């Protein structure tokens, strides 16, 4: 009888990251489907909201609320990046090992290599996160630029200037529209990679965004990064506690 190999548990994703991950998912779904209805209002009345509960204005208001939720989630996600070691998912492009790992993972996902070295946060996933946040920034800026057309004051001045610098409102609309579709493609690729990794590697990739943990047979290549970051955080937390205790005893 073959002995089952034990897996080690690694706590990677904090509750902070997981909450705002799903908040972003919900708000993105709302933004995408309301955006489609705003662009091509199939079966949606163009009359005043007084006469129709499913007017274009009503859909636009839902889109706007979802946009504020999404923007807030991104901001809080950045805050989590600063305070939680495991939440730092951005690509480490300044390291040569990042590109080596990226190449190995890419070959694996293209079925050209049976396995790739284990990673807590693999380089391809990190790269897609970096691309997603760059596109999210473009969507937020262009979205508020269109919203700011109806307003004056500081908000209108800051975001309204985007319309001018981008070549007009029509161009801002186009950028907003096409970047939204690129985000959809990234999301589809993300889901594919998560499901594939979960099925083929059995490392708890899908469930990790609920539980925060991953399971590995072998020591992940980037585990030192997580341990180093955790050690640094523990050091600063201990230092703050000591300073607080010293202040009490003065």
C-alpha positions as CSV (number, residue, x, y, z in Angstrom):
1,X,0.0,0.0,0.0
2,X,1.4,3.4,-1.1
3,X,2.0,5.8,1.8
4,X,0.2,9.1,1.4
5,X,2.6,12.0,1.5
6,X,1.9,14.5,4.2
7,X,1.2,18.1,3.2
8,X,2.3,21.1,5.2
9,X,-0.1,24.0,5.9
10,X,0.9,27.5,5.0
11,X,-1.2,30.5,6.1
12,X,-1.0,32.9,3.2
13,X,-4.0,35.1,2.8
14,X,-5.3,37.2,5.7
15,X,-9.0,37.8,6.4
16,X,-8.5,41.3,5.2
17,X,-7.4,40.2,1.7
18,X,-10.2,37.6,1.5
19,X,-13.0,40.0,2.4
20,X,-11.9,42.6,-0.1
21,X,-11.2,40.0,-2.8
22,X,-14.8,38.9,-2.7
23,X,-16.0,42.5,-2.4
24,X,-14.1,43.3,-5.5
25,X,-15.5,40.2,-7.3
26,X,-19.1,41.3,-6.4
27,X,-18.6,44.9,-7.4
28,X,-16.9,43.9,-10.7
29,X,-19.8,41.6,-11.6
30,X,-22.2,44.5,-10.9
31,X,-20.1,46.9,-12.9
32,X,-19.7,44.6,-15.9
33,X,-23.4,43.7,-16.3
34,X,-24.7,47.2,-15.6
35,X,-22.0,48.5,-18.0
36,X,-23.4,46.2,-20.7
37,X,-26.9,47.5,-20.1
38,X,-25.7,51.1,-20.2
39,X,-23.8,50.6,-23.5
40,X,-26.6,48.6,-25.1
41,X,-29.8,48.9,-23.1
42,X,-31.5,45.8,-24.4
43,X,-35.0,45.6,-22.9
44,X,-34.3,48.6,-20.6
45,X,-36.6,51.6,-20.9
46,X,-35.1,54.9,-21.7
47,X,-38.0,56.8,-20.0
48,X,-37.8,58.7,-16.7
49,X,-37.2,56.7,-13.5
50,X,-40.7,57.8,-12.3
51,X,-42.3,55.6,-15.0
52,X,-40.0,52.7,-15.0
53,X,-38.2,50.8,-12.3
54,X,-35.6,49.5,-14.8
55,X,-34.6,52.7,-16.5
56,X,-31.2,53.6,-17.9
57,X,-30.8,56.1,-15.0
58,X,-31.6,53.4,-12.5
59,X,-29.0,51.1,-14.0
60,X,-26.5,53.9,-14.1
61,X,-27.0,54.6,-10.4
62,X,-26.3,50.9,-9.6
63,X,-23.2,51.1,-11.8
64,X,-22.1,54.2,-9.9
65,X,-22.6,52.6,-6.4
66,X,-20.7,49.5,-7.5
67,X,-17.9,51.8,-8.8
68,X,-17.6,53.5,-5.4
69,X,-17.6,50.1,-3.6
70,X,-14.9,48.8,-6.1
71,X,-12.7,51.9,-5.6
72,X,-13.0,51.6,-1.8
73,X,-12.1,47.9,-2.0
74,X,-9.0,48.7,-4.1
75,X,-7.9,51.4,-1.6
76,X,-8.4,49.1,1.4
77,X,-6.6,46.3,-0.5
78,X,-3.6,48.6,-0.9
79,X,-3.8,49.3,2.8
80,X,-3.8,45.5,3.4
81,X,-0.7,45.2,1.2
82,X,1.1,47.5,3.6
83,X,0.1,45.8,6.9
84,X,-0.2,42.1,6.0
85,X,2.9,40.2,4.8
86,X,0.9,37.5,3.0
87,X,-1.2,40.1,1.1
88,X,1.8,41.3,-0.9
89,X,1.1,39.7,-4.3
90,X,2.7,42.0,-6.7
91,X,5.4,40.7,-9.2
92,X,9.0,41.0,-8.0
93,X,10.2,42.2,-11.4
94,X,13.5,43.3,-10.0
95,X,14.6,39.7,-9.2
96,X,16.0,37.4,-11.8
97,X,14.4,34.4,-10.2
98,X,11.0,35.9,-10.9
99,X,11.5,35.5,-14.7
100,X,12.9,32.0,-14.3
101,X,9.8,31.0,-12.3
102,X,7.5,32.7,-14.7
103,X,8.9,30.8,-17.6
104,X,8.6,27.5,-15.8
105,X,5.0,28.2,-14.7
106,X,4.1,29.3,-18.3
107,X,5.4,26.0,-19.8
108,X,3.4,24.1,-17.2
109,X,0.1,25.9,-18.0
110,X,0.7,25.4,-21.7
111,X,1.0,21.6,-21.1
112,X,4.7,21.7,-22.2
113,X,6.0,20.8,-18.8
114,X,4.6,18.2,-16.4
115,X,5.3,20.2,-13.2
116,X,6.6,23.5,-12.0
117,X,8.4,24.3,-8.7
118,X,5.9,25.0,-5.9
119,X,5.1,28.6,-5.2
120,X,2.9,30.1,-2.5
121,X,2.2,32.9,-5.0
122,X,3.4,31.8,-8.4
123,X,5.0,34.4,-10.8
124,X,2.3,34.2,-13.4
125,X,-0.4,34.9,-10.8
126,X,1.7,37.8,-9.5
127,X,2.0,39.2,-13.0
128,X,-1.7,39.0,-13.6
129,X,-2.4,40.8,-10.3
130,X,-0.1,43.6,-11.4
131,X,-1.8,43.9,-14.7
132,X,-5.2,43.8,-13.0
133,X,-4.4,46.6,-10.6
134,X,-3.0,48.7,-13.5
135,X,-6.2,48.2,-15.5
136,X,-8.3,48.9,-12.4
137,X,-6.6,52.2,-11.9
138,X,-7.4,53.1,-15.6
139,X,-11.0,52.1,-15.1
140,X,-11.4,54.2,-11.9
141,X,-9.8,57.3,-13.4
142,X,-11.7,57.1,-16.7
143,X,-15.0,56.2,-14.9
144,X,-14.8,59.2,-12.6
145,X,-13.7,61.4,-15.5
146,X,-17.0,60.6,-17.2
147,X,-18.9,61.0,-13.9
148,X,-17.2,64.4,-13.2
149,X,-18.6,65.9,-16.5
150,X,-21.7,66.8,-14.5
151,X,-19.9,68.4,-11.6
152,X,-17.8,71.4,-10.8
153,X,-15.3,71.9,-7.9
154,X,-12.2,70.0,-7.1
155,X,-13.5,66.6,-8.3
156,X,-14.6,68.1,-11.6
157,X,-11.3,69.8,-12.0
158,X,-9.1,66.7,-11.2
159,X,-11.1,64.1,-13.2
160,X,-12.4,66.5,-15.8
161,X,-8.8,67.2,-16.9
162,X,-8.6,63.5,-17.9
163,X,-11.2,64.1,-20.6
164,X,-9.0,66.9,-22.1
165,X,-5.7,65.1,-21.8
166,X,-7.1,61.9,-23.3
167,X,-8.4,63.5,-26.4
168,X,-12.0,64.1,-25.5
169,X,-14.9,62.3,-23.8
170,X,-15.4,59.9,-26.6
171,X,-11.9,58.6,-26.3
172,X,-12.3,58.2,-22.5
173,X,-15.5,56.2,-23.2
174,X,-13.5,53.9,-25.6
175,X,-10.6,53.4,-23.1
176,X,-13.1,52.6,-20.3
177,X,-15.0,50.2,-22.5
178,X,-12.0,48.2,-23.9
179,X,-10.1,48.0,-20.6
180,X,-13.2,46.6,-19.0
181,X,-13.1,43.7,-21.6
182,X,-9.4,43.2,-20.9
183,X,-10.3,42.8,-17.2
184,X,-12.9,40.2,-18.1
185,X,-10.2,38.2,-20.0
186,X,-7.8,38.4,-17.1
187,X,-10.6,37.2,-14.8
188,X,-11.4,34.3,-17.0
189,X,-7.7,33.4,-17.1
190,X,-7.5,33.7,-13.3
191,X,-10.4,31.3,-12.8
192,X,-8.9,28.8,-15.2
193,X,-5.5,28.9,-13.5
194,X,-7.0,28.5,-10.0
195,X,-9.2,25.6,-11.0
196,X,-6.5,23.9,-13.0
197,X,-4.0,24.3,-10.1
198,X,-6.5,22.9,-7.6
199,X,-7.3,19.9,-9.7
200,X,-3.8,19.0,-10.8
201,X,-1.7,20.0,-7.8
202,X,-4.2,19.6,-5.0
203,X,-2.7,22.5,-3.0
204,X,-6.1,24.1,-2.0
205,X,-5.7,27.0,-4.4
206,X,-9.5,27.6,-4.8
207,X,-10.3,27.1,-1.1
208,X,-7.4,29.3,0.0
209,X,-9.5,32.4,-0.8
210,X,-12.0,31.2,1.9
211,X,-9.7,29.6,4.4
212,X,-6.5,31.6,3.8
213,X,-4.3,28.4,3.8
214,X,-2.5,26.3,1.2
215,X,-1.2,22.8,1.4
216,X,2.1,21.7,0.0
217,X,4.1,18.4,-0.2
218,X,7.3,20.3,-0.8
219,X,8.7,23.6,0.6
220,X,7.6,26.4,-1.7
221,X,10.3,28.4,-3.6
222,X,9.1,31.7,-2.2
223,X,8.4,30.7,1.4
224,X,11.4,32.6,2.6
225,X,9.8,35.8,1.4
226,X,6.7,35.1,3.5
227,X,8.7,34.1,6.5
228,X,11.0,37.1,6.2
229,X,8.0,39.5,5.9
230,X,6.2,37.8,8.8
231,X,9.4,38.1,10.9
232,X,9.7,41.8,10.0
233,X,6.1,42.4,10.9
234,X,6.4,40.5,14.2
235,X,9.5,42.6,15.0
236,X,7.8,45.9,14.4
237,X,4.7,44.8,16.3
238,X,6.9,43.8,19.3
239,X,8.7,47.1,19.1
240,X,5.5,49.0,19.1
241,X,4.2,47.0,22.1
242,X,7.5,47.7,24.0
243,X,7.3,51.4,23.2
244,X,3.7,51.5,24.5
245,X,4.7,49.7,27.7
246,X,7.7,52.1,28.2
247,X,5.3,55.0,27.8
248,X,3.0,53.6,30.4
249,X,5.8,53.2,32.9
250,X,7.1,56.7,32.5
